[in-house]
Amino acid sequence: MSEQKVKKKDSNELLNFLMIIIGLLFIFKAV
């Protein structure tokens, strides 16, 4: 059970990382 929790946290952090990258690309495209 604890292993699944760690996996879920990792995927969540990865999603946040992707969102930040996409946001930065969007800002650069606007400029």
C-alpha distance matrix in Angstrom:
0.0 3.8 5.4 5.3 6.6 9.0 10.1 10.9 12.8 14.6 15.8 16.9 18.9 20.4 21.5 23.1 24.8 26.2 27.4 29.3 30.9 32.0 33.4 35.3 36.7 37.8 39.6 41.3 42.4 43.9 45.9
3.8 0.0 3.8 5.4 5.1 6.4 8.8 10.0 10.8 12.6 14.6 15.5 16.9 18.7 20.2 21.4 22.9 24.7 26.0 27.4 29.1 30.6 31.9 33.5 35.1 36.4 38.0 39.6 41.0 42.5 44.2
5.4 3.8 0.0 3.8 5.4 5.2 6.3 8.7 10.0 10.7 12.6 14.4 15.6 16.8 18.6 20.3 21.3 22.9 24.6 26.1 27.3 28.9 30.5 32.0 33.3 34.8 36.6 37.9 39.2 41.0 42.7
5.3 5.4 3.8 0.0 3.8 5.4 5.0 6.2 8.6 9.9 10.7 12.3 14.3 15.4 16.5 18.5 20.0 21.2 22.6 24.6 25.9 27.0 28.6 30.5 31.7 32.9 34.9 36.4 37.4 39.1 41.1
6.6 5.1 5.4 3.8 0.0 3.8 5.4 5.1 6.3 8.7 10.1 10.6 12.5 14.4 15.4 16.7 18.5 20.1 21.2 22.8 24.6 25.9 27.1 28.9 30.5 31.6 33.2 35.0 36.3 37.6 39.5
9.0 6.4 5.2 5.4 3.8 0.0 3.8 5.4 5.1 6.2 8.8 9.9 10.7 12.4 14.3 15.5 16.6 18.6 20.1 21.3 22.8 24.5 25.8 27.3 28.9 30.3 31.9 33.3 34.8 36.4 38.0
10.1 8.8 6.3 5.0 5.4 3.8 0.0 3.8 5.4 5.1 6.3 8.6 10.0 10.6 12.4 14.4 15.3 16.6 18.5 20.2 21.3 22.6 24.4 26.0 27.1 28.6 30.5 31.8 33.0 34.8 36.6
10.9 10.0 8.7 6.2 5.1 5.4 3.8 0.0 3.8 5.4 5.3 6.2 8.7 9.9 10.6 12.5 14.3 15.4 16.6 18.6 20.1 21.1 22.6 24.6 25.9 26.9 28.8 30.5 31.5 33.0 35.1
12.8 10.8 10.0 8.6 6.3 5.1 5.4 3.8 0.0 3.8 5.5 5.0 6.2 8.6 9.8 10.6 12.3 14.3 15.3 16.7 18.5 20.0 21.1 22.8 24.5 25.7 27.2 28.9 30.3 31.7 33.4
14.6 12.6 10.7 9.9 8.7 6.2 5.1 5.4 3.8 0.0 3.8 5.4 5.2 6.2 8.7 10.0 10.5 12.4 14.3 15.5 16.7 18.4 20.0 21.3 22.7 24.4 26.0 27.2 28.7 30.5 32.0
15.8 14.6 12.6 10.7 10.1 8.8 6.3 5.3 5.5 3.8 0.0 3.8 5.5 5.0 6.2 8.7 9.7 10.5 12.3 14.3 15.3 16.4 18.3 20.0 21.0 22.4 24.4 25.8 26.8 28.6 30.5
16.9 15.5 14.4 12.3 10.6 9.9 8.6 6.2 5.0 5.4 3.8 0.0 3.8 5.4 5.1 6.3 8.6 9.9 10.6 12.5 14.4 15.4 16.5 18.6 20.1 21.0 22.7 24.6 25.7 27.1 29.0
18.9 16.9 15.6 14.3 12.5 10.7 10.0 8.7 6.2 5.2 5.5 3.8 0.0 3.8 5.4 5.1 6.2 8.7 9.8 10.6 12.5 14.3 15.3 16.7 18.5 19.9 21.2 22.8 24.4 25.9 27.4
20.4 18.7 16.8 15.4 14.4 12.4 10.6 9.9 8.6 6.2 5.0 5.4 3.8 0.0 3.8 5.4 5.0 6.2 8.6 9.9 10.6 12.3 14.2 15.4 16.6 18.3 20.1 21.2 22.5 24.4 26.0
21.5 20.2 18.6 16.5 15.4 14.3 12.4 10.6 9.8 8.7 6.2 5.1 5.4 3.8 0.0 3.8 5.4 5.1 6.2 8.7 9.9 10.5 12.2 14.3 15.4 16.3 18.4 20.0 20.9 22.5 24.6
23.1 21.4 20.3 18.5 16.7 15.5 14.4 12.5 10.6 10.0 8.7 6.3 5.1 5.4 3.8 0.0 3.8 5.5 5.0 6.3 8.7 9.9 10.5 12.4 14.3 15.2 16.6 18.5 19.9 21.1 22.9
24.8 22.9 21.3 20.0 18.5 16.6 15.3 14.3 12.3 10.5 9.7 8.6 6.2 5.0 5.4 3.8 0.0 3.8 5.4 5.2 6.3 8.7 9.9 10.8 12.5 14.3 15.5 16.8 18.5 20.2 21.5
26.2 24.7 22.9 21.2 20.1 18.6 16.6 15.4 14.3 12.4 10.5 9.9 8.7 6.2 5.1 5.5 3.8 0.0 3.8 5.4 5.1 6.1 8.5 9.9 10.5 12.1 14.2 15.3 16.4 18.3 20.1
27.4 26.0 24.6 22.6 21.2 20.1 18.5 16.6 15.3 14.3 12.3 10.6 9.8 8.6 6.2 5.0 5.4 3.8 0.0 3.8 5.5 5.1 6.0 8.6 9.9 10.4 12.3 14.3 15.2 16.5 18.6
29.3 27.4 26.1 24.6 22.8 21.3 20.2 18.6 16.7 15.5 14.3 12.5 10.6 9.9 8.7 6.3 5.2 5.4 3.8 0.0 3.8 5.5 5.0 6.2 8.7 9.8 10.6 12.4 14.2 15.4 16.8
30.9 29.1 27.3 25.9 24.6 22.8 21.3 20.1 18.5 16.7 15.3 14.4 12.5 10.6 9.9 8.7 6.3 5.1 5.5 3.8 0.0 3.8 5.4 5.1 6.2 8.6 9.9 10.6 12.3 14.3 15.5
32.0 30.6 28.9 27.0 25.9 24.5 22.6 21.1 20.0 18.4 16.4 15.4 14.3 12.3 10.5 9.9 8.7 6.1 5.1 5.5 3.8 0.0 3.8 5.5 5.1 6.1 8.7 9.9 10.4 12.3 14.4
33.4 31.9 30.5 28.6 27.1 25.8 24.4 22.6 21.1 20.0 18.3 16.5 15.3 14.2 12.2 10.5 9.9 8.5 6.0 5.0 5.4 3.8 0.0 3.8 5.5 5.0 6.3 8.7 9.9 10.6 12.6
35.3 33.5 32.0 30.5 28.9 27.3 26.0 24.6 22.8 21.3 20.0 18.6 16.7 15.4 14.3 12.4 10.8 9.9 8.6 6.2 5.1 5.5 3.8 0.0 3.8 5.4 5.1 6.2 8.6 9.9 10.8
36.7 35.1 33.3 31.7 30.5 28.9 27.1 25.9 24.5 22.7 21.0 20.1 18.5 16.6 15.4 14.3 12.5 10.5 9.9 8.7 6.2 5.1 5.5 3.8 0.0 3.8 5.4 5.1 6.1 8.6 9.9
37.8 36.4 34.8 32.9 31.6 30.3 28.6 26.9 25.7 24.4 22.4 21.0 19.9 18.3 16.3 15.2 14.3 12.1 10.4 9.8 8.6 6.1 5.0 5.4 3.8 0.0 3.8 5.5 5.1 6.2 8.8
39.6 38.0 36.6 34.9 33.2 31.9 30.5 28.8 27.2 26.0 24.4 22.7 21.2 20.1 18.4 16.6 15.5 14.2 12.3 10.6 9.9 8.7 6.3 5.1 5.4 3.8 0.0 3.8 5.4 5.1 6.4
41.3 39.6 37.9 36.4 35.0 33.3 31.8 30.5 28.9 27.2 25.8 24.6 22.8 21.2 20.0 18.5 16.8 15.3 14.3 12.4 10.6 9.9 8.7 6.2 5.1 5.5 3.8 0.0 3.8 5.4 5.1
42.4 41.0 39.2 37.4 36.3 34.8 33.0 31.5 30.3 28.7 26.8 25.7 24.4 22.5 20.9 19.9 18.5 16.4 15.2 14.2 12.3 10.4 9.9 8.6 6.1 5.1 5.4 3.8 0.0 3.8 5.4
43.9 42.5 41.0 39.1 37.6 36.4 34.8 33.0 31.7 30.5 28.6 27.1 25.9 24.4 22.5 21.1 20.2 18.3 16.5 15.4 14.3 12.3 10.6 9.9 8.6 6.2 5.1 5.4 3.8 0.0 3.8
45.9 44.2 42.7 41.1 39.5 38.0 36.6 35.1 33.4 32.0 30.5 29.0 27.4 26.0 24.6 22.9 21.5 20.1 18.6 16.8 15.5 14.4 12.6 10.8 9.9 8.8 6.4 5.1 5.4 3.8 0.0
